[in-house]
Amino acid sequence: MKLKIKYLSLLLLPFSLQLNAQEIKAELNKEIKKTEKISYILDYPQKVKGNVPLIVFLHGSGERGNNLEAVKAHSPFTYKNLIKEPVAILAPQCPADTWWDTETVYSLIKEIQKKYKIDASRIYLTGLSMGGWGTLKLAMEHPEMFAAVVSVCAPTDMVMYANINQYKGLNMKIFHGGMDDVVLPENAIHFYQNLHPVNPSAELVIFPNDNHNSWDSTYSDPKLYEWMLSRKKGE
């Protein structure tokens, strides 16, 4: 009989704890400081008067690390001769074994604006592969900053789809290789299908014979830079 009573008391214990529970509603208000550190190359034109346009380039996963020269590979740096007016090109470097911290990149762009004569109405963002993902993410987070956005062979994620309205009104071009077996072209196609209803002017370009390297086809076209530099924020 004693055993049964002891067992019954154990059964009742959780219910007694629930009856004695206290619901607390409160707010955490605490300043959390973050150290932002990122290396970069800035190609800034000399002997120009006034503010200049800025092209921000985000590299792919193969250029991560601490070899800063690597950020210029597969980029608009290779095709500077195709750009017909003085521009600044900013290429930060993502640390090894990480993906782009877009808030740090945003802070870097703001810092470059403070230090150099940059036309705030003509800031352009582009990137390839992992950098294409960073491009779409940063454009989603700060669409007010960019006059045009160009992603190349970019992975996409569900956060971008959930915030698709953030791309409304942005001048956008999306490039991908039709034979890409690293980041499947379905990434670009599915993203564009979601993007088009909110941003009908956005363009999708599929290079049918390109594998993952669709950046050469993209950045070697002088018309890309003509289009990009003809755009101003809000136009």
Secondary structure as UniProt FT lines:
FT   HELIX           2..19
FT   STRAND          39..43
FT   STRAND          52..58
FT   HELIX           61..63
FT   HELIX           68..72
FT   TURN            73..74
FT   HELIX           76..82
FT   STRAND          88..93
FT   TURN            96..97
FT   HELIX           102..115
FT   STRAND          118..128
FT   HELIX           130..141
FT   HELIX           143..145
FT   STRAND          148..152
FT   HELIX           158..162
FT   HELIX           164..167
FT   TURN            168..169
FT   STRAND          172..177
FT   TURN            178..179
FT   HELIX           186..195
FT   TURN            196..198
FT   TURN            200..201
FT   STRAND          203..207
FT   TURN            208..209
FT   HELIX           215..219
FT   HELIX           222..230
FT   TURN            233..234
//
